[in-house]
């Protein structure tokens, strides 16, 4: 399936996996898609960056979303259909109520400061200082997906969607690009609310400060998940869902 062919394709039909635990991935995608449908949401894979930017501006102005993360901003770096996707969730009335984006990097710099600078200041040779605890923050290497800018409309929060959307994004990125790592950044207050854990991340590296950033003073964690953990995470997720169904039955 080509990049262009993916525009608006229903989630289970959008992922083509060439390696890895194909049956586990298929079961996960069908499970995640059904969870969303049970809540009145249709998940789609999209490439129209302009629509994501417009949605973010509207919802950020309304106080419902943070500004789009810099690596997804086409004004700050090259974002196109070869290195970008976003997943939208559409309600029955046609309104987009869920979003998450992904961006591919081919990354081989072992310096964690360089990685964080690339994420926070994609096109800047000079930028305000980034304060980083090198004892806790580590870099990644290989084909890396930054998955983030997760958003749920206020009427669609606390429905368990935070447990499926980041996982869907990681799985799609692996199927599309055979990623070695998925990473994201999570604000400290969200880490303390266990949101990063709900997203499925166990490697949560606090100790990153970016004062004076254009989207606000940032106190964030880098979260990482290698390919092997992605596989075990979705296997565990599906097993837990099956156990719940058996209990209900």
N, C-alpha and C positions, 0 to 999 in steps of 0.2 A: 504494500500500500504506500503510495507516494505521500509526500508532505501535504500537497494540496488536497489530496483525496480525504484527508483526515478532518477537514473543516466541518464541525458540527456532528461528527459521527458518534452514535451511541457508544457509551464507554466499553462494554464488552467486545464490541466489534472494532474498536480502535487500536487494540494492542495486539501486535504480532511478535511472539517470543520465539527466538531461534535456539536459545539454550537456557539452562537453569531448570528448575522443577516446574515444567510446563503445566502439569495437571494441578499442582497446588496454586499456581498463578491463576489458572482458569477458574478454579473454585472460588478463590478470593474475589476475583472481579465480579463474578455472578452474585456472590454474597453481598458485596459492597453495593452493587447496583440495586439489588433488591431492597436493602436497608434504606437507601435513598428513596426508592419508589414508594416504599411503605410510608414515607413521610411526605409524599406528594412532590418529590423532586426528581427531575430527569437530568442525569449527568451527561455532559458532552465534552469532547476534546476539541479545542479551538486554537486557531493561529492568528486571529485578528487582534493584534496588539492594540490598535487604535480603540477598539471597543473596550478592552480592559482598562486602558488609560482613562477613557471617558467615564466608565463605571466607577473607577476609583475616585476620580475628582468629585463626582456627584455625592458619593457616600462619605468621603472624607469631609466635604463641606457641610454635610448634615451631621457630622460627629459620629458616624457609624463605622469608620474605618480609618486606619492610619494611612498616611501618604504611601504611594506605591514604593516598594523598595528600589533603590537605585539601579540594581542590575536588570530590572525589568523596564526601565525608563528609556525609550528610544532616543530621547534627547541627550542622554548621557553616554550611551554606548550602542554598538551595533546589535540590534535584536531583530532576528528574522526567522523565517519558518524552519531554517536548518538548526537553530540553537534554542528555540523557544516554543513553549506551548502554554496554554492555560486551560483549566477545567472549570466549566461553568455548571451551576445547578439551577435549573429553571423550574419555577412553580407552575401550577396548572393554569394560572392566568397569564403565563408568558413572561413574568418578571424574573430577572436574574437575582437569585437570593443567596448564592454560594459561589465562591471563587477561590482558586489556588493556581499559582503559576510555577513554571519550572524553566531553568536556564542552564544550558550545558557549558561546561568549561573543560578544556584539556589542560590540566594543572600539574606541574611537577616541581614547584618551588617549595622546599622544606621549611621555609621561614613562615611561621603563622602570622606574623605582622603583615607580610606581603599579601597573604590570602585575605585577611580582614580588610586591608586597604583596597584590594581589588573589588571586594563586595560593597564596601561603603562609599568608595570614591572611584567609580569605574573609569572615568576619563580624565582624572586630575593628576597632573604631575606634582603639584603641591597641594597640601591639604592640612587642616588642623591636626594636631598630634593625636595618635591613637595610643591609649594606655592599655597595656596587655600584660597579664600575668603568665609569663612563659613557663612557669612550673605546672600550670593546669591547662593551657591552651595549646593544642597540637594541630599541625597542618594535615593535609591529605594529598594523595597523588593519584594521577590517572584520569579517567573519564569521570568527571564529577558533575552531578546535578545539584544546583542550588534550588531548593524547593521552598517557596514561601509566599508571603503576602496573602496568607490564608484569611478568608473573610466569610462571615455568616451574617445575613440580615438579622436585625434584632428579633424579628418574629420567628426565626428559625434557629435560635440558639438553645442550648440545653436539650437537644434532641439526640445527642450521641454522634453528631456528624463530625465532631473534631477527632473522633477515633477512626473514621474511614477516609476522609478526604486527604490527609497527608500520606496515608498508606497508598491510596489510589495513585497519587502523584508519583510516589517513589516507584511503584510498579510500572506505571506508564513509561517513566524515564528509562527504566531498565529495558523494557521491551523495545523502546525506540532507539536507544543509544548503547545498550549493553554497559551501563554505568558500573564503575567500581565503587563509588561512594555516592551517598546523598547527604547533603549538608543543609543547614539552615541557621538562622539566628533567632533567638527568642529573648524577649525582654525579661529582665530579672523578675519583675512582678508576676509575669506569667509562669516563669519557672517555679516560683514560690507557690503558685496556685496549682501546680502539678499539670499545667497545660502541656509542657514539653513531653512529659511522660505519657499523657493521653495521646499525643501524636505518635507515640511508639518509640521515642528515643530514650536510650539508656545512657549514652555517652553525652553528658551535658557539661560543658566546660564554661563555667562562669569566670569572670575576671577580665572583661573587655569593656573599656570606657571610651566613648568617642564624644567628648564635649565639643559643642559648637557645630555639630553636624546640621546640615540644612533641614532635616526632618525632626530636629530636636536633640537635646543632650541624650546620648544613648548609654545605657548600662545593660549589656546584653551577654548572652551565652552563645557560644558556637555549639551546635549539636551535630553529631556525625553518626552515620550508619553505613557500615561496609556492606557489600553485596551479600555476604554469607548471613549477616544478621537480618537483612531484608527478607531473605528466604525463610528463616526460622520464625520471624515475626509474623508473616502472613499465615504460615502454617498454624501457629499458635492461635492467631485471631480466628481462623475458620473453625478450629477445634473447639474454642470457647463458645462460638455461636451455636455449633451443633449440640454442645452439652446443654446450653440454655433451652434449645428447642426440645430436647429429650425430656428435660425437667417439666416443661410446660405441657408436653404431650402426656 
